[in-house]
Amino acid sequence: MYSNEHTLQDLLKKAYRSLDMDGTVDVMEVRNAYHKVVGDLISRLTWSVRYDAGVLTVALASAALRQELTFRKEGLAARINEVLGRPVVKSIRFV
């Protein structure tokens, strides 16, 4: 029995990093952190989450939710970065 257990996600991160594909790892981590920070309800109302060059773009099903989250985007970015342990998300755009 091996005590060196890894999740598939950990193995994929290592593989992407070894292939100099850190951007792909960032996209996966930012998406996961977004869903963790906003919770299940808002995640269900989220159509897509895209990340590129420090900008997180989130498409939402509700205009009212889009407006509410726009007011809170700085705090959400800070919480996502806190979950990630490093400043990855510089801004959030809700569409």
C-alpha positions in Angstrom: 0.0 0.0 0.0 1.4 3.4 -1.0 1.1 6.4 1.3 1.8 8.7 -1.6 -1.7 9.3 -2.8 -2.6 12.0 -5.3 -5.8 13.2 -6.8 -6.2 13.2 -10.5 -6.4 17.0 -10.3 -3.0 17.2 -8.6 -1.5 14.9 -11.2 -3.0 17.0 -14.1 -1.6 20.2 -12.5 1.9 18.7 -12.3 1.7 17.5 -15.9 0.5 20.9 -17.2 3.2 22.7 -15.2 5.9 20.3 -16.5 4.7 21.1 -20.1 4.9 24.9 -19.3 1.1 25.1 -19.4 0.6 27.1 -16.2 -2.1 29.1 -17.8 -4.3 26.0 -18.1 -3.7 25.3 -14.4 -4.7 28.8 -13.5 -8.0 28.5 -15.5 -8.9 25.3 -13.7 -8.0 26.7 -10.3 -9.8 30.0 -10.8 -13.0 28.3 -12.0 -13.0 26.0 -8.9 -12.3 28.9 -6.6 -15.1 30.9 -8.1 -17.6 28.1 -7.5 -16.3 27.6 -4.0 -16.6 31.3 -3.1 -20.0 32.0 -4.5 -21.6 28.7 -3.4 -24.1 26.3 -5.0 -27.0 28.7 -5.6 -25.0 31.3 -7.6 -23.1 28.5 -9.3 -26.3 27.1 -10.6 -27.2 30.5 -12.0 -23.8 30.9 -13.7 -23.7 30.0 -17.4 -20.0 30.2 -18.0 -16.8 31.1 -16.2 -13.8 32.2 -18.3 -10.4 33.3 -17.2 -7.7 35.0 -19.2 -4.8 37.3 -18.3 -6.0 38.2 -14.8 -9.6 38.9 -15.9 -12.4 36.5 -14.7 -15.5 36.8 -17.0 -18.7 35.3 -15.7 -21.9 35.0 -17.6 -25.0 34.9 -15.4 -28.6 33.9 -16.0 -30.1 36.8 -14.1 -29.6 40.5 -14.7 -30.5 41.3 -11.1 -27.8 38.9 -9.9 -25.3 40.4 -12.4 -26.0 43.8 -10.9 -25.6 42.6 -7.3 -22.4 40.8 -8.0 -21.0 43.8 -9.9 -21.2 45.8 -6.7 -19.3 43.1 -4.9 -16.7 42.2 -7.5 -13.7 43.6 -5.6 -14.5 41.5 -2.5 -15.2 38.4 -4.6 -11.8 38.8 -6.4 -10.1 39.1 -3.0 -11.8 36.0 -1.7 -11.0 34.0 -4.8 -7.3 35.1 -4.5 -7.4 34.1 -0.8 -8.7 30.6 -1.7 -5.9 30.3 -4.4 -3.3 31.6 -2.0 -1.9 34.1 -4.6 -3.1 37.1 -6.5 -4.3 35.6 -9.8 -7.6 37.4 -10.4 -7.1 41.1 -11.0 -10.6 42.0 -12.0 -14.0 40.4 -12.6 -16.4 41.1 -15.4 -20.1 40.0 -15.2 -21.9 39.6 -18.5 
